[in-house]
Amino acid sequence: MFPSISLAQEIGIAVLLVAAAVWLIGLGHMLWDSRFHHPEPGAFEGLSVVPAQRGTSAHPMESVELTEAEQQAFAGLVRTIPLH
């Protein structure tokens, strides 16, 4: 194609141009889709941030028995949390 550059350089330029064209087509497709597709605010169905809580029949290693003093201390701590 070009008499002043080697075949490897020509192949490299061709690969680079194809990659740039694919990137531009993908970017255009993404921008075109975002113009017309506006999902509902509550329609996100991805992974939740906090996994769902298991029931009371969980594995015994996942539960801890608290003493009466620890239960009272925890209850006092929960009462100090502001609810607004």
Backbone bond lengths (Angstrom), bond angles and torsions (degrees), N, CA, C in turn:
res aa  C-N    CA-C-N  psi(-1)  N-CA   C-N-CA  omega(-1)  CA-C   N-CA-C  phi
1 M - - - 1.442 - - 1.530 109.37 -
2 F 1.338 117.40 -65.36 1.461 121.34 177.55 1.530 108.09 -102.26
3 P 1.331 118.33 127.98 1.470 118.88 -176.70 1.527 113.76 -73.20
4 S 1.347 118.44 -18.60 1.466 119.89 -174.04 1.527 113.63 -93.35
5 I 1.348 120.24 -6.33 1.466 120.93 179.78 1.525 109.37 -121.07
6 S 1.316 115.41 158.19 1.470 120.21 -176.27 1.531 110.88 -79.55
7 L 1.311 115.25 170.47 1.461 121.70 179.48 1.536 111.01 -63.88
8 A 1.339 117.02 -39.25 1.473 120.62 179.52 1.532 110.54 -63.31
9 Q 1.323 116.90 -38.06 1.461 119.68 178.14 1.525 110.96 -69.03
10 E 1.335 117.04 -37.48 1.461 120.04 176.98 1.526 110.99 -64.15
11 I 1.329 116.15 -40.73 1.472 119.96 177.85 1.529 109.65 -64.80
12 G 1.332 116.81 -41.81 1.458 120.58 178.41 1.518 112.00 -61.27
13 I 1.329 116.97 -42.28 1.468 120.49 178.24 1.525 110.28 -64.84
14 A 1.335 117.07 -40.50 1.464 120.54 179.40 1.523 111.11 -63.78
15 V 1.326 116.62 -43.55 1.470 120.53 179.02 1.517 109.94 -64.42
16 L 1.317 117.31 -42.52 1.462 121.33 179.27 1.525 111.17 -63.17
17 L 1.328 117.76 -42.15 1.462 120.75 178.60 1.524 111.88 -66.21
18 V 1.338 117.17 -39.45 1.472 119.94 177.32 1.525 110.40 -65.14
19 A 1.334 117.33 -42.82 1.466 120.51 179.12 1.526 110.65 -63.38
20 A 1.330 117.33 -40.98 1.460 120.59 178.54 1.525 110.77 -65.14
21 A 1.340 117.33 -39.89 1.462 120.27 178.81 1.524 110.91 -65.25
22 V 1.326 117.17 -43.11 1.472 120.62 178.26 1.522 110.36 -62.78
23 W 1.325 116.94 -41.38 1.465 120.66 178.91 1.530 110.46 -63.34
24 L 1.331 117.37 -44.57 1.466 120.39 179.68 1.526 111.78 -64.36
25 I 1.324 116.85 -40.39 1.465 119.87 177.89 1.530 110.07 -64.53
26 G 1.330 117.30 -43.33 1.468 120.48 178.11 1.510 112.29 -63.74
27 L 1.328 117.44 -41.02 1.465 120.98 178.30 1.520 110.62 -65.02
28 G 1.321 116.51 -43.26 1.459 119.74 177.84 1.514 112.04 -62.95
29 H 1.319 116.24 -41.28 1.465 120.43 178.39 1.532 110.63 -63.69
30 M 1.327 116.86 -42.75 1.462 120.78 179.79 1.529 110.73 -64.30
31 L 1.323 117.44 -43.76 1.463 120.46 179.64 1.527 111.02 -67.85
32 W 1.326 117.50 -37.37 1.455 120.68 178.92 1.532 110.35 -64.85
33 D 1.328 117.38 -42.80 1.464 120.70 178.84 1.515 111.87 -65.50
34 S 1.324 117.00 -37.26 1.466 119.18 -177.62 1.519 111.57 -71.99
35 R 1.330 118.32 -19.96 1.462 120.45 178.38 1.515 111.18 -70.15
36 F 1.310 117.33 -35.01 1.452 120.83 -171.50 1.519 114.48 -109.98
37 H 1.295 117.92 -14.41 1.460 120.59 -176.47 1.520 109.42 -109.54
38 H 1.328 116.18 108.27 1.458 121.33 177.57 1.525 108.11 -121.14
39 P 1.328 118.09 101.67 1.472 119.67 -177.58 1.522 111.19 -67.79
40 E 1.310 114.65 156.32 1.464 120.57 176.46 1.522 109.68 -62.50
41 P 1.334 118.07 147.35 1.473 119.70 -178.33 1.518 114.01 -58.92
42 G 1.318 118.90 -34.38 1.459 120.96 -178.18 1.514 113.30 -99.96
43 A 1.332 118.09 15.21 1.454 120.98 -173.49 1.521 113.54 -92.14
44 F 1.307 118.99 8.59 1.459 121.20 -178.69 1.513 109.57 -71.06
45 E 1.329 116.82 125.56 1.459 121.13 -179.10 1.514 111.28 -119.46
46 G 1.318 117.84 34.21 1.454 121.37 179.79 1.514 111.04 -82.50
47 L 1.288 115.63 -163.39 1.451 120.82 178.87 1.515 109.80 -71.78
48 S 1.308 115.75 141.14 1.454 118.69 176.71 1.525 109.28 -78.27
49 V 1.307 115.95 154.43 1.458 120.15 -178.47 1.527 110.03 -71.52
50 V 1.299 116.27 -44.63 1.459 121.42 179.75 1.522 107.60 -110.48
51 P 1.324 118.78 125.49 1.462 119.11 -179.31 1.528 111.45 -66.18
52 A 1.305 115.51 156.10 1.461 120.92 -179.15 1.529 110.26 -63.10
53 Q 1.311 115.89 146.20 1.453 121.14 179.20 1.517 109.78 -74.17
54 R 1.304 115.94 143.73 1.455 120.39 176.49 1.518 109.30 -84.02
55 G 1.282 115.29 163.85 1.457 120.40 179.22 1.521 111.71 -73.52
56 T 1.320 116.15 -175.04 1.461 120.78 -178.64 1.521 111.82 -72.83
57 S 1.311 117.74 -12.32 1.457 120.59 -179.94 1.525 111.03 -92.48
58 A 1.312 116.97 40.72 1.465 121.56 -179.87 1.524 109.98 -76.45
59 H 1.288 114.47 174.03 1.457 121.39 178.29 1.531 109.36 -62.10
60 P 1.348 119.18 141.46 1.470 120.43 -177.27 1.530 113.47 -61.51
61 M 1.316 118.47 -24.67 1.458 120.34 179.55 1.527 111.58 -75.76
62 E 1.343 118.14 -10.89 1.454 121.92 -178.59 1.518 112.67 -94.68
63 S 1.299 118.30 1.95 1.455 120.59 179.60 1.527 109.71 -126.14
64 V 1.324 114.88 150.07 1.454 121.12 -178.33 1.524 107.76 -130.30
65 E 1.302 116.60 131.19 1.462 120.93 175.65 1.522 108.87 -82.58
66 L 1.330 117.51 127.88 1.455 122.21 179.58 1.523 109.77 -98.67
67 T 1.310 114.75 146.25 1.471 118.87 173.43 1.518 108.07 -75.67
68 E 1.330 116.23 168.94 1.470 121.42 179.54 1.523 110.89 -60.10
69 A 1.335 117.54 -40.61 1.467 121.01 179.50 1.525 110.70 -65.69
70 E 1.331 116.96 -39.74 1.465 119.96 178.67 1.528 111.21 -67.25
71 Q 1.332 116.76 -38.08 1.461 120.10 177.47 1.522 110.97 -63.73
72 Q 1.328 116.93 -41.80 1.462 120.35 178.92 1.531 111.01 -67.21
73 A 1.325 116.90 -40.40 1.460 120.15 178.45 1.534 110.22 -63.95
74 F 1.321 116.97 -40.93 1.462 120.39 178.72 1.521 110.57 -66.26
75 A 1.319 117.33 -41.53 1.462 120.48 178.32 1.531 110.69 -62.53
76 G 1.333 117.04 -39.77 1.462 119.95 176.39 1.518 111.95 -65.03
77 L 1.314 116.71 -38.59 1.457 120.94 178.03 1.528 110.88 -64.81
78 V 1.325 116.69 -42.14 1.464 120.76 -179.90 1.531 110.20 -64.79
79 R 1.314 118.01 -36.40 1.464 120.80 178.75 1.524 112.74 -66.36
80 T 1.327 118.34 -23.62 1.457 120.26 -179.64 1.536 112.72 -82.42
81 I 1.331 118.53 -8.95 1.458 121.50 -178.72 1.531 108.17 -77.22
82 P 1.354 117.48 124.43 1.472 119.04 178.09 1.537 110.56 -69.83
83 L 1.304 117.20 142.16 1.463 121.51 -175.02 1.532 112.35 -103.69
84 H 1.324 120.12 24.06 1.463 119.45 177.45 1.460 111.60 -124.41
